[in-house]
Amino acid sequence: MSDVVIKAENLTKIYRIYDKAIDRLKEALNPFHTRYSKDFYALRDISFEIRRGENVGLIGKNGAGKSTLLKIITGVIAPTGGKLTVNGRIASLLELGAGFNPDMTGVENIYMDGILMGHDQAYMNAKVDDIIAFADIGDFINQPVKTYSSGMFARLAFAVNAFLEPDILIIDEALSVGDAFFQSKCIDKMRKMIDSGVTILFVSHDTSALKNLCQRAFLLDAGKILMDASAKEVIQTYRNMLIEMRRQLGGKQSDEVLALIEEARMDLKSGGAKEINIPIDAERINLNREIFLRNAKYGRFQNDKASFENIQLLDLSGEIISEVTFGQEVILRMVISTHADINCLGAGYHIRNSTGVDLVYTDSRFNDTKAIFDAKRGDIYVLDWKFRVELRQELYDIACVISIPLNENLDNPEMCDFVPCAIQMQVINPSPYLTLSGGYVHWHNDLKITKLD
């Protein structure tokens, strides 16, 4: 059996473009077959092969032909010329709600989609609870989907397509309408599908997501594949194209931008962190607790010895925040309860980008081996981690963990509670001076410059 799941040979898609609506009728009825239209090539002689288990990103400017190509692969539209061969069951998220019957409930649509994909009643009965739990739209699952918001469509559509075990999953920017926690769940699920050998075609303007999820990428422009290479190489070429376009437009930095740059320089020079203590009281540590517990459900692992009761991201005045400016100092507050007597309990956190790559990790071992010693069942502890956020502008997940070390070296810990997406943090860079184009993390350096004669 061939491991080629998608093969395109000289694929072409031509649309007829009319200057006026009446021209379409005039062309259809003209006895001399006079043309009143122009040909627009959405795709022009595209050829490629995609093998089983490959993860391929499609990138390019708006109108490059990405969505047209995906619609041909999924059978939504037919090519004007060329040949396409697809081997395997396809699940796709091209347009929200596509394939859903608006008058049927969410549950009824789950079963209908499963039947259309070739699954029987017994299989769907085994999968429906997982799909409903992942979609997490509450009682709306029993309401007609015509009452759903765009976010609910996205949740249900992804859950159905991801849990019905397709051979090929195709996604075209559909996840961008979901909330941030839902997007993190989807990225995590996509990684698991990749590990299981599912072929994924992913269209997104988020180059970081493409680079971290995809091994290979196509750069499309004007209906042609300009480049077929590793995702890293394709994304760099695409960025260079955009930079060249901006250069040709002749954009110059305004006085306002230059002032922001100078202000940012002065802010970084000033430094000087102050000792800040956020008051700890029951009202403060319980703020937003219900939201945390709801969001923490996905992917959480616990052993019932100790657990997070709440996790908050605070500014230095003690206010809960989700948006952070580059260079801002914040407090990550963990509220931990113990459910057994524990001799030593450690804690830590990961900061991950939108595709789940760990960028920053720290735990109590790196802070003079601070830990919770001789904890008794029923104790409550508050851990305040203060740090300066110097990450490039993007949305980040903060995963939090508490564990019991199994030996004096504090390695191979017993996991007590792990929350893969405890907090989401949107970092905002206030000026071009602070834009990190070559990496995610700003690293402090002592720089010495010497001019040699």
VENCORMO-V313961 format. One record per residue. RES is the residue in three letters. PHI is phi in whole degrees, 0 to 359 (NA if undefined). Layout:
<<RES PHI> <RES PHI>>
//
This chain:
<<MET NA> <SER 293> <ASP 268> <VAL 277> <VAL 262> <ILE 224> <LYS 227> <ALA 247> <GLU 234> <ASN 53> <LEU 294> <THR 223> <LYS 228> <ILE 243> <TYR 250> <ARG 270> <ILE 250> <TYR 246> <ASP 289> <LYS 227> <ALA 299> <ILE 293> <ASP 295> <ARG 296> <LEU 291> <LYS 298> <GLU 291> <ALA 293> <LEU 262> <ASN 292> <PRO 290> <PHE 261> <HIS 57> <THR 293> <ARG 273> <TYR 248> <SER 238> <LYS 242> <ASP 274> <PHE 245> <TYR 272> <ALA 288> <LEU 224> <ARG 222> <ASP 53> <ILE 269> <SER 225> <PHE 190> <GLU 230> <ILE 236> <ARG 263> <ARG 303> <GLY 87> <GLU 284> <ASN 240> <VAL 245> <GLY 262> <LEU 243> <ILE 223> <GLY 162> <LYS 293> <ASN 301> <GLY 87> <ALA 286> <GLY 116> <LYS 297> <SER 294> <THR 299> <LEU 299> <LEU 295> <LYS 294> <ILE 291> <ILE 298> <THR 276> <GLY 85> <VAL 291> <ILE 230> <ALA 259> <PRO 288> <THR 284> <GLY 207> <GLY 92> <LYS 224> <LEU 232> <THR 238> <VAL 235> <ASN 243> <GLY 137> <ARG 275> <ILE 257> <ALA 240> <SER 221> <LEU 237> <LEU 259> <GLU 225> <LEU 298> <GLY 82> <ALA 300> <GLY 92> <PHE 278> <ASN 273> <PRO 297> <ASP 269> <MET 267> <THR 285> <GLY 301> <VAL 297> <GLU 297> <ASN 292> <ILE 301> <TYR 295> <MET 297> <ASP 297> <GLY 297> <ILE 295> <LEU 296> <MET 274> <GLY 97> <HIS 268> <ASP 266> <GLN 299> <ALA 297> <TYR 297> <MET 294> <ASN 300> <ALA 283> <LYS 260> <VAL 298> <ASP 294> <ASP 295> <ILE 295> <ILE 296> <ALA 295> <PHE 291> <ALA 298> <ASP 52> <ILE 250> <GLY 67> <ASP 291> <PHE 296> <ILE 299> <ASN 258> <GLN 252> <PRO 303> <VAL 292> <LYS 294> <THR 269> <TYR 279> <SER 282> <SER 297> <GLY 295> <MET 293> <PHE 304> <ALA 299> <ARG 300> <LEU 291> <ALA 298> <PHE 293> <ALA 300> <VAL 299> <ASN 290> <ALA 281> <PHE 264> <LEU 262> <GLU 53> <PRO 285> <ASP 276> <ILE 226> <LEU 245> <ILE 240> <ILE 230> <ASP 237> <GLU 58> <ALA 294> <LEU 282> <SER 292> <VAL 273> <GLY 286> <ASP 288> <ALA 297> <PHE 293> <PHE 296> <GLN 298> <SER 295> <LYS 299> <CYS 294> <ILE 299> <ASP 297> <LYS 295> <MET 297> <ARG 299> <LYS 293> <MET 293> <ILE 300> <ASP 297> <SER 274> <GLY 99> <VAL 288> <THR 277> <ILE 236> <LEU 249> <PHE 230> <VAL 255> <SER 201> <HIS 274> <ASP 275> <THR 295> <SER 295> <ALA 297> <LEU 298> <LYS 295> <ASN 273> <LEU 263> <CYS 248> <GLN 278> <ARG 226> <ALA 211> <PHE 251> <LEU 258> <LEU 256> <ASP 205> <ALA 53> <GLY 81> <LYS 238> <ILE 273> <LEU 283> <MET 206> <ASP 229> <ALA 204> <SER 298> <ALA 302> <LYS 299> <GLU 293> <VAL 295> <ILE 294> <GLN 296> <THR 296> <TYR 298> <ARG 298> <ASN 297> <MET 298> <LEU 294> <ILE 298> <GLU 295> <MET 298> <ARG 295> <ARG 297> <GLN 293> <LEU 287> <GLY 73> <GLY 292> <LYS 244> <GLN 287> <SER 284> <ASP 300> <GLU 295> <VAL 294> <LEU 299> <ALA 294> <LEU 298> <ILE 299> <GLU 295> <GLU 298> <ALA 296> <ARG 301> <MET 295> <ASP 297> <LEU 291> <LYS 292> <SER 295> <GLY 48> <GLY 69> <ALA 291> <LYS 258> <GLU 287> <ILE 237> <ASN 235> <ILE 272> <PRO 305> <ILE 248> <ASP 213> <ALA 301> <GLU 295> <ARG 293> <ILE 285> <ASN 260> <LEU 300> <ASN 68> <ARG 297> <GLU 296> <ILE 294> <PHE 301> <LEU 297> <ARG 291> <ASN 290> <ALA 284> <LYS 298> <TYR 289> <GLY 73> <ARG 286> <PHE 238> <GLN 222> <ASN 239> <ASP 71> <LYS 264> <ALA 201> <SER 208> <PHE 280> <GLU 268> <ASN 194> <ILE 222> <GLN 229> <LEU 252> <LEU 238> <ASP 276> <LEU 284> <SER 263> <GLY 93> <GLU 276> <ILE 289> <ILE 227> <SER 230> <GLU 246> <VAL 231> <THR 273> <PHE 310> <GLY 92> <GLN 284> <GLU 271> <VAL 225> <ILE 242> <LEU 262> <ARG 257> <MET 250> <VAL 252> <ILE 241> <SER 242> <THR 254> <HIS 244> <ALA 203> <ASP 286> <ILE 228> <ASN 289> <CYS 211> <LEU 230> <GLY 252> <ALA 216> <GLY 192> <TYR 210> <HIS 246> <ILE 249> <ARG 238> <ASN 281> <SER 294> <THR 256> <GLY 87> <VAL 278> <ASP 291> <LEU 256> <VAL 223> <TYR 219> <THR 210> <ASP 211> <SER 294> <ARG 294> <PHE 273> <ASN 240> <ASP 54> <THR 50> <LYS 285> <ALA 204> <ILE 265> <PHE 254> <ASP 53> <ALA 286> <LYS 252> <ARG 305> <GLY 94> <ASP 290> <ILE 237> <TYR 234> <VAL 241> <LEU 250> <ASP 251> <TRP 259> <LYS 253> <PHE 207> <ARG 265> <VAL 271> <GLU 229> <LEU 241> <ARG 288> <GLN 296> <GLU 184> <LEU 266> <TYR 236> <ASP 260> <ILE 246> <ALA 265> <CYS 236> <VAL 216> <ILE 232> <SER 207> <ILE 249> <PRO 293> <LEU 266> <ASN 208> <GLU 291> <ASN 277> <LEU 65> <ASP 258> <ASN 49> <PRO 286> <GLU 273> <MET 287> <CYS 262> <ASP 206> <PHE 228> <VAL 245> <PRO 292> <CYS 219> <ALA 281> <ILE 220> <GLN 242> <MET 229> <GLN 266> <VAL 266> <ILE 245> <ASN 263> <PRO 284> <SER 204> <PRO 300> <TYR 301> <LEU 262> <THR 284> <LEU 261> <SER 270> <GLY 260> <GLY 187> <TYR 265> <VAL 247> <HIS 278> <TRP 249> <HIS 288> <ASN 226> <ASP 263> <LEU 253> <LYS 238> <ILE 243> <THR 236> <LYS 268> <LEU 266> <ASP 286>>
//
